[in-house]
Amino acid sequence: MKTEDLTRDLHRAAAVLRQGGLVAVPTETVYGLAGNGLDGAAVDRIYRVKGRPEVKPLSLLVPDDCWLDRLCRNVPLAARTLAKRFWPGPLTLVLPSRGLEPEIVRAGGNTVALRCPDHPLTRSLLSMAGVPLAAPSANPSGEASPRTAEEVLAYFDGRIEGIVDGGESSLGRESTIFDLSRTPYRVLRAGALPEAEILAALRAGLTLVGITGGSGCGKTTALRTLEKRGALILDADSIYHELTRCSGELRGELTERFGDVYSENGLDRKKLAGVVFSDPAALEDLNGITHKYVLSEIERRLTEHALAGGTIAAVDAVALMECGLGAKTSFNVAVTAPAEDRITRLTARDGIPAEAARARIGAQKPEAFYRENCDFVLHNDGDRASFETKCDDFFQEVLRDV
């Protein structure tokens, strides 16, 4: 057999692939040994030519993310998020298979791995061939993965029908394989795309709702509505208090800046307040320290939620804008209520006199601040049942596509 140089005749290369032949193709990672991924005989040849154990499944190269739904079932939002962010590129996504490809591709399993390569010649070839290509690295099993056409020919000249020379592969390292077939999602093989970038994209793909408003407005009711929709609820104030108990790093920074503000029972908030509330610079430093730790913990919890298949999260923070969370959310909702209604709720909920409730409200941001800085306002001017209905209707509308 003569291995043809098909670089200048991609239509010929596509025809060879459709007819069951093998063609080595360039990608940004390494060269791949490609065959028609829907042709069992072609895939079997790939295994034999490479000497690859048939217990190891093959990934399929596709030209775009439309193939997610063609070849996979139950495609989660996270897969679409990652494909949109990183395809074409060095990321292979593992998903439940529809079973359209031969069983040998899946090595008897029920998942299929897809990747859209970032090389113009191979993407053009994929479009011309009209079929996904099974394309493991173009080297005998156990040998170094090839970065050039010359290295491929040194392995397989005369054993495959053709080769497309796309120059030297820019990355020279296999793609990262990320499994979304079950939760928690996870990296199966570290590769050219760092895991940190994948996790950041998953977090960014969440719909993060910011909920803010003064005391006694009814934020809890709005949050419960979101929780019923599967949202992860993050209470910034509760996270802060938890960190003051559990984070040695936070304790160290607070102690270094404000002195001995911890006792045997934990953070002495009264003592800390005596230090910061009479000193604007000290208060600014306190917010800078605590916001940093709270934001980091929220990021960690959002990552866990995304890896568990979550799509919605909500963060409850009175100081949503001040701590920087407001800029990280998908949209922000202010919950407002008449002052007298808030006073009634606070006296009943916290067991404080009306004057204390009025003073607390007076120390917080006015309603105009929330209306100016938030995307939406939910005004709680009725009983609990009517406000629950208002929240249900509102979130049903704004989250209809999530």
URZI-V606735 format. One record per helix or strand of 3 or more residues. SS is the DSSP state (@ for helix, = for strand). FROM is the first residue (numbers start at 1). TO is the last residue. If there is no record, write none. Layout:
# URZI-V606735
ss | from | to
SS | FROM | TO
SS | FROM | TO
This chain:
# URZI-V606735
ss | from | to
@ | 10 | 18
= | 23 | 25
= | 32 | 36
@ | 40 | 50
= | 59 | 61
@ | 67 | 71
@ | 77 | 86
= | 91 | 97
@ | 103 | 106
= | 111 | 115
@ | 120 | 129
= | 133 | 137
@ | 149 | 156
= | 176 | 179
= | 186 | 189
@ | 195 | 205
= | 207 | 212
@ | 219 | 228
= | 232 | 235
@ | 236 | 246
@ | 248 | 258
@ | 269 | 276
@ | 280 | 307
= | 312 | 316
@ | 325 | 327
= | 331 | 336
@ | 339 | 350
@ | 354 | 362
@ | 367 | 373
= | 376 | 379
@ | 384 | 398
